[in-house]
Amino acid sequence: MRLIHLLREAGLPTSGVADGEISGITADSRQVRPGMMFVAIVGFTHDGHTFVPDAVSRGAAAVVVERDVLVPEGVPRIAVPNSRETLGHLGSAFYGHPSRELSVLGITGTNGKGTTAYLIEAILSGAGRPCGIIGTMGAKMGEATIDLERTTPEAPELQRLLREMADRRIRYVAVEVASHALALHRVTGMRFAAAVFTNLTQDHLDFHKTFDAYLAAKRRLFEMVEPDGVAIINADDPAGAAMARASRAQTVTYGITSGADVRASDVRLHLGGTEFRIVTPRGHAALLRSRLHGRFNVYNTLAAIAVAQWAGVTLDELAPARQSFSGVPGRFEAVDERQPFGVVVDYAHTPDGLANVLQTAKDFVRGRTIVVFGCGGDRDRTKRPIMGRLAAELADMAIVTSD
């Protein structure tokens, strides 16, 4: 792509910029190849501006900076107020704004994003509406999967994945949108047709510092939803109202204890999964059975059904995919090696997540409950004593370990 065209598509000034061919975009100087654009970002441990000489030596054809940096003559230097935000717009522009060709479904919240994304994919794809996934478990396009380093990739990689999905004629993409991704502009430049809010409990305070800042980061997703889109909100969560207020789009709520638009009643939890009665905004009601365990998965299922209803899927259409859906690897996943005791593996890494898993286990366990857990990533240390207390209260034995 020509540099001037790229800058115009990204909404950046072109005055005084020498044109040239751009073969790619990166914020990592080690990934620079001849013809690529290097975007210098101020990171948490390193300042990308110090790597401009390295990027140029590797063949960078243009450099984007947010402070004064010496760039060799002949290499276009584009100065911007915020390199991270600009990277999002550049990534979208370079790949032809793929989110405009897709219905991107952003899912945010502390817990439940992954399961909700996989439920959405199973229901929509099963109903003849091809859907991809980008999230913690990687990127999924039909039967193809790609490993990812982050829940929400950096902007250029994210936009590349969206472009590939658009080229494959995938109609919908369920994207797990982490709070870091929102705060660090990884999803800047994207169009969201829908946003889903699962819940908000303590996590990532090492990064956001306060719970209010954490909530504010999540709220940004709902500010980004297109006016003709939809905001799907867990009405039973105290933070749900703040998410709804942030959106210009239609709001659809879901829940169990509230008078939500999509609501579940007569919830029964048993060894085979869950069973509940659902009522939708269109007045349709049905008895649903799921192989997923736990009350928290009732919420995940309701969120996915709300998305499916918005996409035009009827309750009759979603039944086969939902009933056959057995869950996401590492999310309350049973391990059966013919051992004389039950084993469940779960991703729980927050106080609320751990409490949900242990409470669900207690509903079925006849003997002792033993939990082996850690506090992932060596990050938010404030949640450690809370998780320790919950483990002591809800399990008969707790073994604390590293990841």
N, C-alpha and C positions, 0 to 999 in steps of 0.2 A: 504494500500500500504506500502511496506517496505521502510524504510527511505533511505537506500543506493540507491535503485532503483529510488526513487523520486528525490534525489539530482542529480543523473546522468541524468535523463530525463530533469531536469531544467538547466543542464549545470554547475552544482556546484561541487566543489571538495569534495571527500569523504574520503580523507586520515585522519586517526585517529578518524573517527566518528563511534561510536558504533551503530550497526544496531538495528532496532526495528520497530514495526508496527505503522503507522500513520493513524489516522481515519478521519482527517480533518485539515483544515488550517484556521487561523483567525489572524487578527491584533488587535482584541478587546479582552482584557483579560477577560472581563465579559462573553464572549461567549465560553471560553475554557471549553471543557469537557475532561475527561480522554482519553488520547491517541492522542490528537490533537497537531499540531505544532503551536507555537505562534511566530509571526513575529513582532518584536519591531520596530515601525516606529516613527520618530520624526514628530509630528503633529504641528499645528499652536498654540494650547493652551496647549497641554500636550506632554510629551516625553514618548513614549511607553516603553522605557528602564526602567523607574521607576515602570512599572507594571509587570516586569518579575517575581518578587517574588509571586505576586498575581496569575499570569498564572501558575506558577509551583505548587502553593498550590491547584489549581483547577485540576491538573492532566496533565499539558502539558508534552508531551513525547519528545519534542525537542524545542529548542529556536533559532531563527535567530536574530542576532544583528549586528549593524554596529559600535558599540563602545564597549569598555571593560566593561563588566557587570559580576558581580559575579553570577554564576549559580550553584546550588547544584550539588554535585557529583552524577553521574549516569544519569543526564539529558544532552543529547548531545547539545553542543553549536556550532552553525555554524556562523562564522563571515563573513560578506560580506561588500563591499564598499557602497552599496546603498540598503537599505531594501525595499524601495518602488518598485524599479525595480525588485528586486529578488522576491517579492510577486507576480508580474505578471507572471514570469516564473514558479514559484512553483504552482500557481493556474492552469495554463495551463497543466503542467505535471501531477498534481494530478488527473485531470479529463480526462486524456488521449488525450490531445491536440485536443479538439473538433473542433476548427476552421479549422483543416486540412480536416475534413469530410464535411464541409459546404462551401458555397459561402457566405462569410461575406461581407456585403455592408455597409461601414462606411459612415455616413452622418455628415458633420460638417459645421459650419457657424453660424452667429449670430441669424438669423431668418429663419424660414421655415423648420427646421430639422424634426419636428414632423409631419407636413402635408405631407412632401415629403416621409417620412418613411411609413405613412399609405397609400399613393397613390401607392408606390412601392408594398406594401403587397397586396393591392386590385387587382392591375394589374397582378402581377405574380401568385397569388393564383387563380385568376379568369381564368388565361390561363393554369391552370393545373400544375403550378410550385409552390409547397407549400412554403410559406414564413412566417417567424416569425418576430417579432418586439421586440426590447429592447430600451426603451427610456423614455421620460418624462411622458407618460401616463401609464407606466408599461411595463411588458413583455406580449406579445400576441403569443399564439401558437394555431392556429386554433380558436376554440371558447373559449378556456381557457385563462384567463388573470390573471396576478399576479401583485400586487402593489409593487412599488419600491420606496426607499427613495431618490434616486438620478437619474438624467437623465442617467448617465452611472454608473452602480454599481461598488463597489470595486472589484478587480480582482477575488477573490475566488467565489463571488456570480455571477459575470459575466460569468466565466467559467462553473459554475454549470448549469446556464441557457442554455448556448450553448450546453453542454453535453445532457441536457434533450431534446433540439430541435433535435440534431443529432440522438438520440435514437428514436425519434418520426418520423424519416425519413423526416424531413423538409429539403429542399434543400438550401434555401436561408434565410438569416437573415439580416434585415435592422436594423442597430445599430446607434442610435444617439450618436455621439462622441463629448462630450463637451470639451471645451478647458482645463478645470480643469482635466478631465480624461487623456488628453494627457500629460499635465505638470506633473501630479502625477502618471504616469505609470499604470493607471488602465487597459489600453489596451495592455500593454507590454506582449509579448508572443503570441499575436494573429496574424493570417494571414488574410489579407484583400484582397479579390478578386477584390474589386472595392471601390473607394472612391468618394464621391460627395461633391462638394463645392457649397453652396447656395449663401452666401454673407458675407460681413464683415463690420460691423458698430460698434459704441462704445458700449461696455459692459464689465463687469468684470474687470474694471481697478483697483478696490480695490485689486484684486488678482494679476493681471499681471503687474500693475503699469504703463506701457506704451503701446501705441497702437502697436508699433513694436514687443513687447514681446507677445502680444495677437496674432498677425499675425503669429509669429514664432511658437507658440503652435499649431495653426490650421494646419500649414504647415507640422507638424510632421506626420499627418495622411497620407499625400501623399508620404512621404518618406517610409512609411510602406507597401504601396501597392505592391503586388507581381509583378515582371517584366512582367509576362504574363497576368496581370490583366488590369484594365482600370481606368483612372482618368477622372471623369466627372465634367467639370468646367463651372461655370457661366462666360461666356466671357464678359458680360456687366458689371461685377463688377471689379473695379480697382485692387483688390487683386487677381483676377483670374490668372493672368500671373505668380505670385509668386508661387501659388499652382501647376501650370503646370510644372514649372521649377524644383520643388522639387521631381517630380515623375519620376521613371524609366519606368513606364508603358505607354501603349498607351493612348493618350489624346483625349477625345471627348468633344467638347464644345457645349453649348446651350445658347440661348439668343434671344432677340427681336431686339435690335438696331444694333447688330454686325452681321458680316457674319459668324455666327456660324454653326457648323455641323448640329445640331438639332435646327431649328429656327422657330419662330412664326411670322406671318405677318397678316395684316388686323385684328388686335385685336379689338373686340367689347365687351364692358362691358354693361350689362343690368341687370334688376331686377332678371331675371331667372338664371344668372350666367355669363359665359364668352363664347365667340365664337372666334375662330381664325383658320387660315390656317397654317398647319405645314409641314415642309420639313425635311426629315431625310437624314443621310449620304448615304443611299442606293438609294437616288433619288426619294423615294416615297413621295407623297404629299397627303394631305387629309384635309378636313374641319372638325374641332373638336369642339364639344360642351361640356361644363362642367358646373356642378351645383355650382362650387366654384366661389366666388366673388373676384374681385380685380385683378389688374395687377400683384401684387406679387404672386398670385396663378397661374398665367400663367407660371411664372418662376418655381414654384414648380412642376407643371404638366410637363413642358419640361424636368426637371431633372429626374422625374420618368419615362418618356417615353424613355429618353436616356438609363437609366438602363435596361428597358424592352427590348429595341432593342438589347443591348449588350447580354442579356440573350436569345435572339432568338425569342422574341415575335413580331409578325407582327402588323401593325396598325389595321388590321381587328380583330385580337385576343384581343387587348387591349380595343377596343371601348366599349363593354358591361360593363366591370368593371369600367372604367373611368366615363362613363355617370351615372352609378348608385351610384357612390361614392359621398356622401353628406357632407363629411368633417370630421374633428376631433373634439370631444367635447372640447369646450372652444376656438376654433379657428374660429373667425367670425361666431359664433353660434347664430342663431336667436332664440329668446324666444317668443313664441306665447301663451298667456293666454287670448286671445280675448280682449286685451287692445286696446284702441283707438290710440295707438302710437307704433312705432317699437322699439324693444330692441335687441341689439346684445352684446354678451359676447365674449371677446377676451383676449388671453394670453399676449397681447402686454406689454412688460416690458422694452423695449429699445426705444430710440428716434425714430429710423427708423421704428420699429414695430408700435409705436403709430401713427406716421405720415401716414403709409400705411393704417391703419384701418380708421383713420379720413378722409383721402382723398377719400377712397372708399365709406365711408358713405355719404360724400358730393355729390358724383356723383348721389346718388339716393334720398337723403332727400329733400322733398319739403318745410318742415318747419325748425324748429330750430334743431341744433345738440347739445346735452348735453353729456359731457363726465365725467365719474367718474373713477378716476385712482389713482394709487399709484406707488411708485418705489420699487419693490419687494425685500424682503430679507434683508433690512437694510444694503446693501452692497455698490455698486458703487454710491457714493454721487455726483460725478461730472456730472452724467447724469440728475440729478433732475432739475436744472434750464433749461436745454435744453428741457426736456419733458414739463415743465411748459410753456415755450415760444411756443412750437408747439401746445399745447392744446389751448392757448389763440388765436393763429393765425387761427387754423383750426376748432374750435368749437365756438358756440355762448355762451356757459356756461361751465365752468370747475369746477368740485368739486374734490379737492385733499383729499385723505383719506389714511389710512393704508391698509395693506393686509387684 
